[in-house]
Amino acid sequence: MPTPRPFLGFSRPQTSPAAAPKPLQSGQTLQERQWLVNAFAVGATRAPAAAAIALRGVGFRYIKRFVLQTELSARFSCISGKIVLGEASALTKLGAASEADAPHSFALRLGPDRPLAMEAGVDLAPLTIAYQTYGVLNAAKSNAILACHALTGDQHVASRHPITGRDGWWETMVGPGRPFDTDRFFVICANVVGGCMGTTGPASVNPATGEPFGLDFPVVTIRDMVRAQAMLIDSLGVDSLFCVAGGSMGGMQVLQWAASYPERVYSALPIATAARHSSQNIAFHEVGRQAIMADPDWRGGRYLAEGARPAKGLAVARMAAHITYLSDGALHRRFGRNLQDRAARTFSFDADFQVESYLRHQGSIFVERFDPNSYLYMTRAMDYFDLAADYGGALVNAFRGSRTRFCVVSFTSDWLFPTSDSRALVRALNAGGASVSFVEIDTDGGHDAFLLDVPELFATTRGFIDAAARDRGIS
């Protein structure tokens, strides 16, 4: 769990500790927490003020909208701050919308006087950046590690997810005794701009309209994400990051950090990534975007305002993308051509094969926690990423004279970001005079190997981090 810290201008959702349900505690399931939310809602007639506070803690605007869309409006009233819900169990279907404006994490809230200057030519304000921290910042403020999440990740890098109840997405790497040892380091992870877990994005309420932004939200780039993270790091009082680390889209952020703020990055660990998105990867992303936008419930991106949700389109997008995260060897080893709970083919379009059932499951659980419009924005940000283009067409210019030390990691079975991409990056770093080491890890885990239990990755990371820590004087 995050180390308790003074908020100093940061805030959690506006809830009362004495009255409202708290974020998931160790050993507490999502269902148990939801029961608490429902209990407060059902008890509104007895304690209306407490219920109102509790409901605001899970996103009051979206609760009201969801109740209306599920034809519970007759059972909903909000008069002089009193809330009455007749069927509060409907709240369990809120998903990511409940986190958009009320995240279960720390949140930095920046006013109109501190806008984010975006590459689209828009100054985004006000701005909220949702984040988690683990460990303690040392007196010298020299032990901070920024973990950057991938396309569908979030700030809950080593915390139980508030919607799914699952473990953090990088608990194999972050925690006591892990390569990013929280007994030694202060680990920060922020939901990126355009995300849907509390940082301002298309599911957030547009203060100008009182409705979710939808497609009125400006297009986001990797550089925009990094600029916002820099604003967060500034607010935490950290001048220089000991390490910036991440895989896939997170790796793109690592490279952007090293290029944009070389003096602020002591070490960088880009994993399974590239300095630009390939034509093939852009094509895969376009298939996913079209699946979402072809869903009738997408409503031109206004589904939240209109009480709909393009769940089928998002599920198909996730299924298609998930294939690219795996390798042929891993799929064959895990599923082969095995049938799913049946002895023979059904001669129908049911999920006859285990791999079909697996992909359908991946699609169905994804829609519970992710916003469809955010998927559009995140994939577009990756597509636009081309670090060399921002530096006169030569990647070496992005890192020339850099004093940051790099460790670049790739996986033999990753065909989404193949080793050739990492080698091109290493050549540019060498040409620019940077300190760089490179490891290609032999595994059939595919692109997602950076999220899996891969001993060689742990050993590589631990060795790199420990050496850099010794040189920086971190005990």
Helices and strands as residue ranges (DSSP letters): H 30-42, G 43-45, H 48-56, H 60-69, G 73-75, E 77-79, E 82-84, G 88-93, H 97-100, E 106-110, E 116-117, E 123-124, E 127-134, E 144-148, E 174-175, E 180-181, E 186-190, G 214-216, H 222-235, E 241-247, H 249-260, G 262-264, E 265-271, H 279-294, G 296-301, H 311-325, H 328-334, H 354-366, H 372-384, G 388-391, H 396-399, E 405-411, H 419-431, E 435-441, G 447-451, H 455-472
